[in-house]
Amino acid sequence: MKKDIFYSALFAATLTLGFTSCSSNDDTDNVIGEEDVIKTQDDVYALINGAYRPYQTLSSTFTSMVDTPTELGTSYLGNEEDDVTKMVELKYDKTSSYAKKTFNALYKGIGIVNDAIEKTEASKSLTAAQKAEPIARAKFSRGLFYSWLVVLWGEVPIRLTTADVSTQRQSIDAVYTQIVKDLTEAAEALPTTPAAKYNPSKGAAYALLSRVYLQWASNPLTLSEVEAIKDSRVDPAQKAWNTERLEKVVEYADKVTQLGVYSLQPQFKDLFGIANESKGPEQIFTIYHEGDGIDQQGNHQDHCAWTYPFQEKTEIVHIQPIHTFNDWPNDDPRKEFSIVTTITDPRDGSVHSYLPPVTLPVYGKGVDRSTSTSVYTSIQFNYVDRIELRYAEVLLNKAEALVQLGRNTEAATPLNQIRQRGFGDKTHNIAAPTLSDIQKEWEYEFVYEQRHWQNLTRWRNLISTVLTVKDFEHFDDSYATVGGTGKDGSTVNAFFARIHRFLKSKYQNINGHFYRFPIPFGSNNEELGIDQNPGY
């Protein structure tokens, strides 16, 4: 095994408490019996950690789900009818395997958590003190899973017991209220310093609360509001942000800082890769990965970004940025690491270039350069832990909340901590950041970390941002035909003809209904009985 950790008990619980239709009896398949099965805390953790098994499978799925259907993402995975191609081209619907997998995995995790909480509370073998931390872990997990559901799908059913099979969608406020309740209760009993970064802690609960309150403060679109714009190519007007919730963002960000446990990793590059996983002062909560065939799927973020190392050819990776490199200022050192255009093969010193007219740059955070061999091994075994929460996000949450509150000068302190680490000095500090400054920092600091789509929907500029693809180099019709001459004077290859089609499709298809993802089929391809989101 990669690590000797208790987390391996995760695989002891193989419950199938997913989201199923009312007519399905899958909710009870393989559920541990009603007898007092909780004898020790190890029993509790084996049950609760089981909730992360379905969640683990989403580490790289999130990349295809929320990174590609924006102006930034493209893919060469599969054929023209592949589901990830449909994500890229904004042609996905309720049959999407990515929506299906994500929605059902999150509810399966919630079902496992609910079962674990009930059995732990019913245990006669453990004291109240012995139950407190395990239940807190469970509530943290449930809050995490619902935080993704409400962002991606809006109003969703709330299930808090194993007996609850409701398909009734609850209001966005109700979902967020439950998330906050779970996370605040969890924070009371979670340790300040966990045994490992892939175990929930007070800091993780506080950090997630800062994220949740920021999203909630924007007054997310309701079902009726999405219905009103489902065919529109103009973003909905931004409501006034909820100031009470913005203050909560600042409060919980400060709580993370006040723990005295977290700080920015001195070197940005040392956040990523197998040598740096789940360690260091910045990583707050991570998703553990043992690798393909061991943790069910592994984390394919490396594989997707760096599929065929050191090969200059037209289809080198599965997930690739379209425009970020051109848009990113050259004086930002994070650019060279985060978006790779050239890389040296340590075996022979040869330099390989990933630039037009052959191909595009690759996501550097997926090119594991943390050891001399990891650039090969990580894409084969997919065993790098995913960072769910890191301290830079907490600082940026706070900075954005302060700007929304009109306290721009105060926002400079958390924002400039990130910029000083990024640039290596104070020469790029901003005295009074604007919302535009915050938005750019989100993109540059968190590219390829599954934050972009959530940000665009929170700022209500998803449509206008995707429409900017018309200004990209390869949107020009000169790239439409293989063998033709592109605007840059090169001979158009199949890669850039496809990029051209992707950009055209994004531009043509974007409208208001993409502020939500479709309610998918269940795990057994059954209708779930949940009212569909507008436009699907």
C-alpha positions as CSV (number, residue, x, y, z in Angstrom):
1,M,0.0,0.0,0.0
2,K,1.0,3.6,-0.6
3,K,0.4,4.6,3.0
4,D,-0.2,2.7,6.3
5,I,-3.3,4.5,7.5
6,F,-6.6,3.8,9.1
7,Y,-8.4,5.3,6.1
8,S,-8.1,1.9,4.5
9,A,-11.1,0.9,6.7
10,L,-13.0,2.9,4.1
11,F,-13.4,-0.3,2.1
12,A,-15.0,-2.2,4.9
13,A,-18.4,-0.5,4.2
14,T,-19.9,-1.3,0.9
15,L,-23.4,0.0,1.5
16,T,-25.6,0.8,-1.5
17,L,-27.6,3.6,0.0
18,G,-27.8,5.7,-3.2
19,F,-30.5,7.9,-4.6
20,T,-33.2,5.6,-6.1
21,S,-36.7,6.1,-7.2
22,C,-39.5,5.4,-4.8
23,S,-40.4,2.1,-6.5
24,S,-36.8,0.8,-6.1
25,N,-35.9,-1.4,-3.2
26,D,-32.1,-0.8,-3.7
27,D,-32.0,1.4,-0.6
28,T,-31.8,-1.6,1.6
29,D,-29.5,-3.9,-0.4
30,N,-26.4,-4.9,1.6
31,V,-27.2,-2.6,4.5
32,I,-25.8,-3.9,7.8
33,G,-28.5,-5.4,10.0
34,E,-30.3,-3.7,12.8
35,E,-28.4,-5.4,15.6
36,D,-25.9,-3.5,17.6
37,V,-23.1,-3.7,15.1
38,I,-21.1,-0.8,16.7
39,K,-18.8,-2.4,19.3
40,T,-15.8,-0.1,19.0
41,Q,-14.8,3.2,17.5
42,D,-13.1,1.3,14.7
43,D,-16.5,-0.1,13.8
44,V,-17.9,3.5,13.6
45,Y,-15.0,4.7,11.4
46,A,-15.3,1.8,9.1
47,L,-19.0,2.7,8.5
48,I,-18.5,6.4,8.2
49,N,-15.4,6.2,6.0
50,G,-17.4,4.1,3.6
51,A,-19.1,7.3,2.5
52,Y,-15.9,8.4,0.8
53,R,-15.8,5.4,-1.5
54,P,-18.4,6.8,-3.9
55,Y,-17.0,10.3,-3.4
56,Q,-13.5,9.2,-4.4
57,T,-14.8,8.3,-7.8
58,L,-15.6,11.9,-8.4
59,S,-12.1,13.3,-8.0
60,S,-11.5,13.3,-11.8
61,T,-15.2,13.2,-12.7
62,F,-15.5,16.7,-11.3
63,T,-12.9,17.9,-13.9
64,S,-15.0,16.7,-16.8
65,M,-18.3,17.8,-15.1
66,V,-17.4,21.4,-14.2
67,D,-14.1,22.4,-15.9
68,T,-14.9,21.5,-19.5
69,P,-18.4,23.1,-19.9
70,T,-17.0,26.6,-19.7
71,E,-14.9,28.8,-22.0
72,L,-11.7,27.2,-20.8
73,G,-12.0,23.4,-21.3
74,T,-11.7,20.9,-24.1
75,S,-11.3,17.2,-24.3
76,Y,-9.9,14.5,-26.6
77,L,-11.4,11.6,-24.6
78,G,-13.6,9.3,-26.8
79,N,-15.4,9.9,-30.0
80,E,-17.7,12.7,-31.2
81,E,-20.7,11.1,-29.3
82,D,-18.7,10.6,-26.0
83,D,-20.3,12.2,-23.0
84,V,-17.3,14.3,-22.2
85,T,-17.4,15.7,-25.8
86,K,-21.0,16.6,-25.1
87,M,-19.9,18.4,-21.9
88,V,-17.4,20.4,-23.8
89,E,-19.8,21.4,-26.6
90,L,-22.7,22.1,-24.2
91,K,-24.8,19.4,-25.7
92,Y,-25.3,17.3,-22.5
93,D,-28.8,16.3,-21.2
94,K,-30.3,14.1,-18.5
95,T,-28.6,11.0,-20.1
96,S,-25.2,12.4,-19.3
97,S,-23.1,9.7,-17.6
98,Y,-21.2,12.5,-15.7
99,A,-24.4,14.0,-14.2
100,K,-25.6,10.5,-13.4
101,K,-22.4,9.4,-11.8
102,T,-22.0,12.6,-9.7
103,F,-25.6,13.0,-8.5
104,N,-25.9,9.3,-7.5
105,A,-22.5,9.1,-5.9
106,L,-23.2,12.1,-3.7
107,Y,-26.6,10.6,-2.6
108,K,-25.0,7.2,-2.1
109,G,-22.5,8.9,0.3
110,I,-25.3,10.7,2.1
111,G,-27.2,7.4,2.5
112,I,-24.1,5.7,4.0
113,V,-23.6,8.6,6.3
114,N,-27.2,8.5,7.5
115,D,-26.9,4.8,8.2
116,A,-23.7,5.3,10.1
117,I,-25.1,8.1,12.2
118,E,-28.2,6.0,13.1
119,K,-26.2,2.9,14.0
120,T,-23.7,4.9,16.0
121,E,-26.4,6.7,18.0
122,A,-28.1,3.4,18.7
123,S,-24.9,1.7,19.9
124,K,-25.0,0.5,23.5
125,S,-21.3,-0.3,23.4
126,L,-20.0,3.3,23.1
127,T,-20.2,6.2,25.4
128,A,-21.5,9.6,24.3
129,A,-17.9,10.9,24.3
130,Q,-16.8,8.0,22.0
131,K,-19.7,8.7,19.6
132,A,-19.1,12.5,19.3
133,E,-16.2,12.7,16.9
134,P,-17.3,9.9,14.6
135,I,-20.8,11.5,14.3
136,A,-19.1,14.9,13.7
137,R,-17.1,13.3,10.8
138,A,-20.3,12.0,9.4
139,K,-22.1,15.3,9.5
140,F,-19.1,17.0,7.9
141,S,-19.3,14.5,5.1
142,R,-23.0,15.1,4.6
143,G,-22.5,18.8,4.6
144,L,-19.8,18.4,2.0
145,F,-21.9,16.2,-0.3
146,Y,-24.9,18.5,-0.1
147,S,-22.7,21.6,-0.8
148,W,-21.9,20.1,-4.2
149,L,-25.5,19.0,-4.9
150,V,-27.0,22.5,-4.2
151,V,-24.4,24.2,-6.4
152,L,-24.7,21.9,-9.3
153,W,-28.5,21.1,-9.2
154,G,-30.1,23.9,-7.0
155,E,-33.1,22.7,-5.1
156,V,-32.6,19.0,-4.2
157,P,-34.3,16.5,-1.9
158,I,-32.9,16.5,1.7
159,R,-32.5,13.1,3.2
160,L,-31.4,12.9,6.8
161,T,-32.4,9.3,7.7
162,T,-32.3,6.0,6.0
163,A,-36.1,5.8,6.0
164,D,-36.4,9.0,4.0
165,V,-36.9,8.3,0.3
166,S,-38.4,11.7,-0.5
167,T,-38.0,13.0,-4.1
168,Q,-39.5,16.4,-3.1
169,R,-37.1,19.2,-4.0
170,Q,-36.4,21.6,-1.1
171,S,-35.7,25.3,-1.4
172,I,-32.1,26.4,-1.8
173,D,-32.3,28.2,1.5
174,A,-33.5,25.0,3.2
175,V,-30.6,23.0,1.7
176,Y,-28.0,25.6,2.8
177,T,-29.5,25.8,6.2
178,Q,-29.1,22.0,6.6
179,I,-25.5,22.2,5.4
180,V,-24.7,25.0,7.8
181,K,-26.3,23.0,10.7
182,D,-24.3,19.9,9.9
183,L,-21.0,21.7,9.5
184,T,-21.4,23.9,12.7
185,E,-22.3,20.8,14.7
186,A,-19.4,18.9,13.2
187,A,-17.0,21.7,14.1
188,E,-17.8,21.4,17.8
189,A,-16.5,17.8,18.1
190,L,-13.8,17.6,15.4
191,P,-10.2,17.8,16.4
192,T,-8.1,20.9,15.7
193,T,-5.3,18.8,14.4
194,P,-6.4,15.5,12.7
195,A,-4.2,12.5,12.3
196,A,-4.2,13.0,8.6
197,K,-5.4,15.7,6.1
198,Y,-8.0,13.2,4.7
199,N,-9.8,13.1,8.0
200,P,-12.2,16.0,8.8
201,S,-11.0,18.6,11.3
202,K,-12.3,21.9,12.8
203,G,-10.3,23.7,10.1
204,A,-12.0,21.7,7.4
205,A,-15.5,22.5,8.8
206,Y,-14.7,26.2,9.1
207,A,-13.1,26.3,5.6
208,L,-16.1,24.6,4.1
209,L,-18.4,27.0,5.9
210,S,-16.6,29.9,4.4
211,R,-17.1,28.4,0.9
212,V,-20.7,27.6,1.6
213,Y,-21.6,31.0,3.0
214,L,-20.0,32.7,0.0
215,Q,-22.0,30.7,-2.5
216,W,-25.2,31.2,-0.4
217,A,-24.6,34.9,0.0
218,S,-24.9,35.4,-3.8
219,N,-28.6,34.5,-3.6
220,P,-28.3,31.6,-6.1
221,L,-30.9,31.4,-8.8
222,T,-34.1,29.6,-7.9
223,L,-35.9,27.1,-10.2
224,S,-38.4,29.8,-11.3
225,E,-35.5,32.2,-12.0
226,V,-33.7,29.6,-14.1
227,E,-37.0,28.9,-15.9
228,A,-37.3,32.5,-16.8
229,I,-33.8,32.6,-18.5
230,K,-33.5,29.0,-19.8
231,D,-33.5,30.2,-23.4
232,S,-31.8,33.5,-22.9
233,R,-28.3,34.3,-24.0
234,V,-28.0,37.2,-21.5
235,D,-26.9,36.6,-17.9
236,P,-29.6,37.2,-15.2
237,A,-29.2,40.4,-13.2
238,Q,-27.2,40.1,-10.0
239,K,-29.2,40.5,-6.9
240,A,-27.9,42.4,-3.9
241,W,-25.7,40.0,-1.9
242,N,-26.8,38.9,1.5
243,T,-24.6,40.9,3.9
244,E,-25.2,38.7,6.9
245,R,-23.9,35.7,5.0
246,L,-20.9,37.6,3.7
247,E,-20.0,38.5,7.3
248,K,-20.2,34.7,8.1
249,V,-17.7,34.1,5.3
250,V,-15.2,36.5,7.0
251,E,-16.0,35.0,10.4
252,Y,-15.3,31.4,9.4
253,A,-12.3,32.3,7.3
254,D,-10.9,34.1,10.4
255,K,-11.7,31.0,12.5
256,V,-9.5,28.9,10.2
257,T,-6.6,31.4,10.6
258,Q,-7.1,31.7,14.4
259,L,-6.5,27.9,14.8
260,G,-2.9,28.6,14.1
261,V,-2.6,25.4,12.1
262,Y,-2.7,26.6,8.5
263,S,-0.7,28.9,6.3
264,L,0.3,29.2,2.7
265,Q,2.8,26.7,1.4
266,P,5.9,28.8,0.7
267,Q,6.3,27.5,-2.8
268,F,3.2,27.2,-4.9
269,K,4.5,24.2,-6.9
270,D,5.0,22.2,-3.6
271,L,1.2,21.9,-3.3
272,F,0.9,19.3,-6.0
273,G,2.1,15.8,-6.9
274,I,2.7,12.5,-5.1
275,A,5.6,13.8,-3.0
276,N,3.4,16.6,-1.6
277,E,0.0,15.0,-1.2
278,S,-1.9,15.5,2.0
279,K,0.9,17.3,3.7
280,G,2.2,20.8,4.3
281,P,0.6,23.8,6.1
282,E,-1.9,24.8,3.3
283,Q,-3.8,21.6,2.7
284,I,-6.8,21.5,5.0
285,F,-8.8,18.6,3.7
286,T,-7.9,16.1,1.0
287,I,-9.5,13.1,-0.7
288,Y,-7.3,10.0,-0.2
289,H,-6.4,7.9,-3.3
290,E,-4.6,4.6,-3.3
291,G,-4.9,4.2,-7.1
292,D,-6.6,2.3,-9.8
293,G,-8.1,-1.1,-8.8
294,I,-7.6,-0.3,-5.1
295,D,-9.8,2.6,-4.3
296,Q,-12.3,1.7,-7.0
297,Q,-11.2,4.2,-9.6
298,G,-8.2,6.2,-8.6
299,N,-7.7,9.9,-9.2
300,H,-7.3,10.4,-12.9
301,Q,-6.6,14.2,-12.7
302,D,-3.0,13.5,-13.6
303,H,-3.9,11.0,-16.3
304,C,-6.4,13.4,-17.9
305,A,-4.0,16.3,-18.0
306,W,-0.8,14.3,-19.0
307,T,-2.0,11.3,-20.9
308,Y,0.9,10.7,-23.3
309,P,4.1,12.2,-21.8
310,F,6.8,13.7,-24.1
311,Q,4.9,13.2,-27.3
312,E,4.3,16.1,-29.5
313,K,1.2,15.0,-31.3
314,T,-2.3,16.3,-32.0
315,E,-4.1,14.3,-29.3
316,I,-1.8,14.3,-26.3
317,V,-4.2,14.6,-23.4
318,H,-7.8,14.0,-22.4
319,I,-8.5,17.4,-20.7
320,Q,-6.8,20.5,-22.0
321,P,-7.1,24.3,-21.6
322,I,-8.2,26.2,-24.7
323,H,-7.3,29.8,-23.9
324,T,-5.9,30.3,-20.3
325,F,-2.3,30.5,-21.3
326,N,-2.8,33.4,-23.8
327,D,-5.0,35.3,-21.2
328,W,-2.5,34.9,-18.3
329,P,0.1,37.7,-17.7
330,N,3.6,36.4,-18.4
331,D,5.0,38.0,-15.2
332,D,3.0,35.6,-13.0
333,P,5.3,32.7,-12.0
334,R,2.3,30.5,-11.4
335,K,1.6,30.5,-15.1
336,E,4.7,28.5,-16.0
337,F,3.8,25.8,-13.5
338,S,0.0,25.7,-14.0
339,I,-0.1,25.7,-17.8
340,V,2.8,23.8,-19.4
341,T,4.1,24.8,-22.8
342,T,7.5,23.1,-22.6
343,I,8.9,20.4,-20.4
344,T,12.2,18.6,-20.2
345,D,12.3,14.8,-20.3
346,P,14.6,13.8,-17.4
347,R,15.6,10.6,-19.1
348,D,17.5,12.3,-21.9
349,G,17.2,16.1,-21.4
350,S,15.1,16.5,-24.5
351,V,12.8,19.5,-24.5
352,H,9.2,19.0,-25.6
353,S,6.9,21.8,-26.7
354,Y,3.1,21.9,-26.5
355,L,2.2,24.9,-28.6
356,P,0.4,25.7,-31.9
357,P,0.5,24.8,-34.7
358,V,0.7,21.2,-33.4
359,T,-1.3,21.3,-30.2
360,L,-2.2,23.4,-27.1
361,P,-0.5,23.7,-23.7
362,V,-1.5,21.2,-20.9
363,Y,-2.7,21.6,-17.4
364,G,0.6,21.7,-15.4
365,K,-1.0,20.8,-12.1
366,G,-1.7,17.4,-13.6
367,V,1.9,16.9,-14.7
368,D,3.4,15.5,-11.5
369,R,7.0,16.8,-11.3
370,S,7.4,16.4,-7.5
371,T,9.9,13.5,-7.9
372,S,12.2,12.3,-10.7
373,T,9.9,9.4,-11.6
374,S,6.4,10.7,-10.7
375,V,5.9,12.2,-14.2
376,Y,5.5,8.7,-15.4
377,T,4.1,6.8,-12.5
378,S,1.3,9.1,-11.4
379,I,-0.5,8.9,-14.7
380,Q,-0.2,5.1,-14.7
381,F,-1.5,4.5,-11.2
382,N,-3.6,7.6,-10.5
383,Y,-2.8,7.6,-6.8
384,V,-2.3,11.3,-6.0
385,D,-4.7,12.6,-3.3
386,R,-7.1,15.4,-4.4
387,I,-7.1,18.6,-2.5
388,E,-10.6,19.5,-1.6
389,L,-9.9,22.5,0.7
390,R,-6.7,24.6,1.0
391,Y,-5.9,27.7,2.9
392,A,-5.6,29.9,-0.3
393,E,-9.3,29.3,-0.9
394,V,-10.1,30.5,2.6
395,L,-8.2,33.7,2.0
396,L,-9.8,34.3,-1.3
397,N,-13.3,33.6,0.1
398,K,-12.6,36.3,2.7
399,A,-11.2,38.7,0.2
400,E,-14.2,38.3,-2.1
401,A,-16.7,38.7,0.8
402,L,-15.0,41.9,1.9
403,V,-15.1,43.3,-1.6
404,Q,-18.8,42.5,-1.8
405,L,-19.3,44.2,1.5
406,G,-17.6,47.3,0.2
407,R,-14.5,46.9,2.4
408,N,-12.0,46.8,-0.5
409,T,-9.0,48.0,1.5
410,E,-9.5,45.3,4.1
411,A,-9.7,42.7,1.2
412,A,-6.1,43.6,0.3
413,T,-4.6,41.7,3.2
414,P,-5.9,38.2,2.4
415,L,-5.6,38.7,-1.3
416,N,-2.0,40.0,-1.2
417,Q,-1.0,37.0,0.9
418,I,-1.8,34.8,-2.1
419,R,-0.2,37.2,-4.6
420,Q,3.0,37.6,-2.6
421,R,3.3,33.8,-2.5
422,G,2.6,33.6,-6.2
423,F,4.9,36.4,-7.3
424,G,7.6,35.9,-4.6
425,D,7.5,39.5,-3.4
426,K,5.2,42.5,-2.7
427,T,5.7,44.2,-6.1
428,H,2.3,43.0,-7.3
429,N,0.2,43.9,-4.2
430,I,-3.1,45.6,-4.8
431,A,-4.1,48.3,-2.3
432,A,-7.9,48.2,-2.8
433,P,-8.9,45.1,-4.8
434,T,-11.9,45.3,-7.1
435,L,-14.2,42.3,-7.9
436,S,-12.4,42.0,-11.2
437,D,-9.1,41.6,-9.3
438,I,-10.7,38.9,-7.2
439,Q,-12.1,37.1,-10.2
440,K,-8.7,37.0,-12.0
441,E,-7.1,35.7,-8.8
442,W,-9.6,32.8,-8.6
443,E,-8.7,31.9,-12.2
444,Y,-5.0,32.1,-11.9
445,E,-4.6,30.5,-8.4
446,F,-7.2,27.7,-8.9
447,V,-7.1,26.7,-12.6
448,Y,-7.8,23.0,-12.9
449,E,-9.1,22.7,-9.4
450,Q,-12.8,22.6,-10.2
451,R,-13.7,26.1,-8.9
452,H,-14.3,28.0,-12.2
453,W,-17.9,26.9,-13.0
454,Q,-19.1,27.6,-9.5
455,N,-17.5,31.0,-9.6
456,L,-19.2,32.0,-12.9
457,T,-22.6,30.9,-11.6
458,R,-22.1,32.8,-8.4
459,W,-21.1,36.0,-10.2
460,R,-23.9,35.4,-12.8
461,N,-21.6,35.8,-15.7
462,L,-21.6,32.3,-17.1
463,I,-23.2,33.1,-20.4
464,S,-21.2,36.3,-21.1
465,T,-18.0,34.5,-20.2
466,V,-18.6,31.5,-22.4
467,L,-19.5,33.9,-25.2
468,T,-16.0,35.3,-25.1
469,V,-14.8,32.3,-27.1
470,K,-15.7,34.3,-30.2
471,D,-12.5,36.3,-29.4
472,F,-10.3,33.2,-29.2
473,E,-7.7,32.6,-31.9
474,H,-9.2,29.3,-33.1
475,F,-12.8,30.5,-33.3
476,D,-11.8,32.1,-36.6
477,D,-13.3,30.2,-39.5
478,S,-9.9,29.8,-41.1
479,Y,-9.4,26.9,-38.8
480,A,-12.6,25.0,-39.9
481,T,-11.0,22.8,-42.5
482,V,-8.1,20.3,-42.1
483,G,-5.4,21.3,-44.6
484,G,-6.5,24.9,-44.9
485,T,-4.4,27.9,-43.8
486,G,-5.2,29.2,-40.4
487,K,-5.2,32.9,-39.4
488,D,-1.7,32.4,-37.9
489,G,-0.4,31.2,-41.3
490,S,-0.1,27.5,-40.3
491,T,-1.6,24.5,-42.0
492,V,-4.7,23.5,-40.0
493,N,-4.4,20.0,-38.5
494,A,-7.3,17.8,-37.2
495,F,-6.6,19.0,-33.7
496,F,-7.3,22.7,-34.3
497,A,-10.2,21.9,-36.7
498,R,-11.8,20.2,-33.7
499,I,-10.9,23.0,-31.4
500,H,-12.6,25.4,-33.8
501,R,-15.7,23.2,-33.8
502,F,-15.7,23.1,-30.0
503,L,-15.5,26.9,-29.7
504,K,-18.3,27.3,-32.2
505,S,-20.5,24.8,-30.4
506,K,-19.9,26.5,-27.0
507,Y,-20.8,29.9,-28.5
508,Q,-23.9,28.6,-30.3
509,N,-25.3,26.5,-27.5
510,I,-24.8,28.5,-24.3
511,N,-27.9,29.9,-22.7
512,G,-29.5,30.3,-19.3
513,H,-30.4,26.7,-18.6
514,F,-26.7,25.8,-18.2
515,Y,-26.8,27.5,-14.8
516,R,-28.0,24.1,-13.7
517,F,-27.1,20.5,-14.5
518,P,-29.8,18.1,-15.5
519,I,-31.4,15.8,-13.0
520,P,-30.1,12.5,-14.3
521,F,-31.3,8.9,-14.3
522,G,-30.7,6.7,-11.2
523,S,-27.8,4.2,-10.9
524,N,-30.0,1.6,-12.6
525,N,-31.1,4.0,-15.4
526,E,-34.5,4.5,-13.8
527,E,-36.3,7.8,-13.5
528,L,-35.8,9.3,-10.1
529,G,-39.2,11.0,-9.8
530,I,-37.6,14.5,-9.2
531,D,-38.9,17.4,-11.2
532,Q,-36.4,18.2,-14.0
533,N,-34.4,21.4,-14.1
534,P,-35.5,23.9,-16.8
535,G,-34.4,23.4,-20.3
536,Y,-33.6,19.7,-20.0
